[in-house]
Amino acid sequence: MGWIGWLVWVVLAATAAGAGDLASLKADLRGPDGNARRKAAEALGEMGGAEAVELLARAYRAEAEDAFGVKAACAVALGRTGRPEAAGPLSEMLGDRDYWVRRKAVEALGAIPGAEAEKALALAVGDADPRVRVAALEALGRRRGSPDLLRAGLGDADPRVRAAALSALVQAGAPDSDRLLAEALGEESWRVRLRAAALLAARGDARGREVLAGAVRQGRHAGTAVREWSCLGADAVPDLAALWADPEVAQPEKDRILEVLERLDCPASTRFFLALATDPGAAAGDRVRAVMVLFDRREALGAGDVRAVGRLLDEPDPNLKAVALQILLDRGGPGFLARIAPLAEHPNPVVRHFALQNLAAHGGPEHEAVFVRALQDPKATNVRLAMETLGRIGSPAAIRALEPFLGQRKYRRYAQAAIDAIRERSP
């Protein structure tokens, strides 16, 4: 077979496999197992194509109820196809009695190009359920839909819908959005006021930041205020950090701010947590939380950041020491070993363990005495670590310290392996 014949064979085999998969999915869609029908619908969304759209439309119509989430799965899958002809079946789903199916259909329509999808979304703005109306406005905003249609949402009875309309108008680039946001700061609904404030803050408008900061200081709807502020991304960090340090802000609000700053994984928030972790005047719990965030972001720490983490080795709190040792294990290298070596005999077993791990990873024969003493550690994990490390770096003198463990069942295998390794290296 020449290479052309081989290529034809590969294409035919792949086509046959795809046809076999499609036949299997068709069978599952008609089968009695609701979970299998839902999974088949999800798979068709990934497969795409005009036939998938037709099959999903039929599957939706065949479902009397949505106990297994098949209808909603069909809506999501139709959106994933991205095909204009999916707008028809999705428009049909807007008449479903289940709001969840209608909402998923609206979200899917947002991903479908063409005027038919746009028209269906415009109809969904008048849906009976406010959650569906919110989804429709959000989808129209992303599509930069008609500002007149989006403005109609500002008169909705539900504040969630009015807030969504503000966001959609900004996203669609409505020319009067500045005026509408300023007016919304006087809205009776706190939800709308805070959304308007966040959108103004995103534009650098101080009025928006003042409204959000006031809500946090007063502790009224502070969680929503902080969440809205977080939508600014990295730009929100300086203001949130300042609020966290504000003595007028209560502890529950400070905790919410820390949660948001932790989610905002960016250089600015990493600097905030580094400053908090190394601040001796901060609360112990906040400092430990901050250094744990730094551990999660350790790959992003620069050399100066790692040196600052190294200073936590001198802190009295064993939790700070332990997490700092874990960071240094990956990022520290041999430069910290002189300060780490004494911690191998720290009263806290976790501190001892990570100190020994650092010495094992970055140290050498000069730390043999440390590991010989660690053979007497009350924690079995530390004893085994000491034995394994002595097998790599120990001299023949270390064998005498290891030999007594040959008579102990739980250590015999580790001790023998270490002794053999030492003898092999130093005959």
Secondary structure, DSSP 8 states (H G I E B T S, - for coil): --HHHHHHHHHHHHHHHHHHHHHHHHHHHHSS-HHHHHHHHHHHHHH-SHHHHHHHHHHHHH-S--TTSHHHHHHHHHHHH--GGGHHHHHHHTT-S-HHHHHHHHHHHTTS-SHHHHHHHHHHTT-SSHHHHHHHHHHHHHTT--HHHHHHGGG-SSHHHHHHHHHHHHHTT-TTHHHHHHHHTT-S-HHHHHHHHHHHHHTT-HHHHHHHHHHHHHTSSHHHHHHHHHTTGGGGHHHHHHHHH-TTS-HHHHHHHHHHHHHS-SHHHHHHHHHHHT-TTS-HHHHHHHHHHHHHTGGG--HHHHHHHHGGGGSS-HHHHHHHHHHHHHHTGGGGHHHHGGGGG-SSHHHHHHHHHHHHHH--GGGHHHHHHHTT-SSHHHHHHHHHHHHHH--THHHHHHGGGGG-HHHHHHHHHHHHHHHHH--
